[in-house]
């Protein structure tokens, strides 16, 4: 028993010694280039480490009180880590690992809508903004949608939409026009029937007059009916009554002559004499 306890004690001591040596060793740095890594497990470990760093910085950038400069620096660091993560994910695919690029997160605007900001180089996602960095001056305008400009239709587009219904060939298919035309058609038919009956009565009267020996034609009967309708219209018209007395010809001539006299007097007499003459006429009640 003592021998086994000594063995276990020695194994425990060796394990503790190994752990202490690992802690004393300097921390291993992540390779600068993902292509330098040859092991799939190591590449996956470095990718997980990058994701942890991104999570810490994203939670930190949510604080709006950090200031504009600190927010911009944090956003730059997050974008740098994102580019590095993409490199490691491509390296994992090259080493035969899973494809993490399929499930990459999309960038959203302030309302939560997905916004694709393309990279000018055409490789990978473009520059992204996170947290409070979306509200920085000059950044909010990037997420605003430009107003839609309605394209003016050309003559070709207008004529392309014209079909048989435009010219009224399909108006009766919906049944609405038929309902509206029914009463109007009945009214026109009744009016035409009444006219025919009236003309038929005129013809019968003309035939009776011819048989009795009187020379009466349809034109004469029609003329009498027209005169009767004109008399009825005249009876209905209202006469225009003038409520203001109109001057006759003599009054108009007198007013014109008076106006000419005043014009001549104004040329050869002063204003004072003219006023005195008018006052004298009014006092003497002279109208000429």
C-alpha positions, 0 to 999 in steps of 0.5 A: 500500500505504501508503494502505491501511495508513493506512486500516486504522490509522485504523479500528483507532484509531477502534474502540479510541477508541469502546471506551474511550469506552464504558467511561468512560460510566456504567453503564446502570441497569435501568428501575424499571418493566418497562413503560418498556422499549420494545425486546424485546432490551433487555427480554430483556437485563434479564431475563438480568441478573436471572437472573444476580443470582438465581443468585449469591444462591441460591449464597450462601444455601446456606451455613448459617453465615451466620446467621439474619438474613443468611439471611432478608435474602438470601431476601427479596432473592431473592424480590424479584428473582423478582417483578421477573423475572416483571414482565419476562417479562410485558413480553416477552410483551407485546412479542411475545417468547417465553413464559418463564412456562411453564417457571418452576421450582417450590419444593421442600421438604427432601426434594425434593418440589414445594411450592406456596405460593400468593400471598395476592394471587392474582398470581404465585407466593407467598413462597419459601424457598431453601437454608439458609433452609428450615431456619430456625426457624418455616420447617421447620414450613411444609413439614411435611404436616399429618396426614390426618384420616379423615372419619367415614362417615355412615349414607348412605355405609355403605348406599351400599356395600351390594349383593347380595353383602352379603346373601350372594347372590353367595357361590357365584360365587367357588367357595370356598363350594362346596368347603367345602359339598361335604363338609358336604353329603355328611356330612349326606346320610349322616346322613339316610340312616342315620336313614332306614335305622334307621327303616326297620328299626324299621318292618320289625320292627314289621310282623314282630311284627304278622304273628306276632301280637304287638302291637308298635308303632314307639313301643315299639321307639323307647322301648326304643332310647331306654332303651338309649342312656340306660343307656349314658350312665349307664355312661359317667358318672363318680361324684363321690367326696368326699375330705373328711369331711362333718359330720352333723346332730348334729355341726352342732347341737353346733357351733351350740350351742357357738357360742351358749354362747361368745357368752353367756359373752363378754357376762357374763364377762371375757376373762381368765375366759373364757381360764381356762375354755378352758384348764381344759377343754383340760386336763381334755379336756372337749369340752362 
